[in-house]
Amino acid sequence: MKYALVTGGSRGIGRAVCLKLARMGYHVLINYVSHAEEAEATLRMVHEAGREGEILKFDVSNRQQTTEALEAWMEAHPDAYIEVLVNNAGIRRDNLLVFMPEEDWHRVLDITLSGFYNVTQPLLQPMLVHKFGRIINMASVTGLKGMPGQANYAAAKGGIIAATKSLAQEVARKNVTVNAVAPGFIQTDMLEGLDEAALKKTIPANRFGTPEEVAELVGFLVSKEAGYITGNVISINGGLYT
């Protein structure tokens, strides 16, 4: 049995990634923190695809919660390890920096950056011991070019990009790859409150992307065929930023 963990796997891009990995033969661990019904719906979709999965509830920004959940899973599966990790959990709390509450700054960074550390660090050693692993970090076009009103989100995603490049160099000799995917505007509830018509005019492809398109990219990076790709940030944004 091959295992893959997707944080923030209950909805949107996370759900699409869960389904893609399931179809690739992985037993998918669907992480969520506050949308139980959506997580259950994702698990049903995995089952409907003829695959197996399970739900892991923990807040990636909480080190203790995360450690306890992962240690419990590893103790229950002593002969297995999580060979694929997709760090997808993230939130937006947009505001101009001059008006941004301190809580919104820290919450966005805690989930994306501290979450990356909290989840990845305990799963690294088993990957290194087994000499195979795939880590995919969900970045954003905002982390590459910046976006007004998203200084917190840009800092978080920019940090993920830098961490991706550093970690990739640490673990490449053990056949563990680390890459980041940087979506542009993808049709999910993360776009709530944005002017869709105006934004489409800025995209050469003249449309938003789909979660399934992002999931296909993740699926390739997870595959053995992508074993020589590491430390990269791959954009999927319809030509918005190159």
Secondary structure by P-SEA (a helix, b strand, c coil): cbbbbbcccccaaaaaaaaaaaaaccccbbbbcccaaaaaaaaaaaaaacccccccccccccaaaaaaaaaaaaaacccccccbbbcccccccccccccccaaaaaaaaaacaaaaaaccccaaaaaaaaccbbbbbbbcccccccccccaaaaaaaaaaaaaaaaaaaacccccbbbbbbbbccccccccccccaaaaaaaccccccccaaaaaaaaaaaacccccccccbbbbccccccc
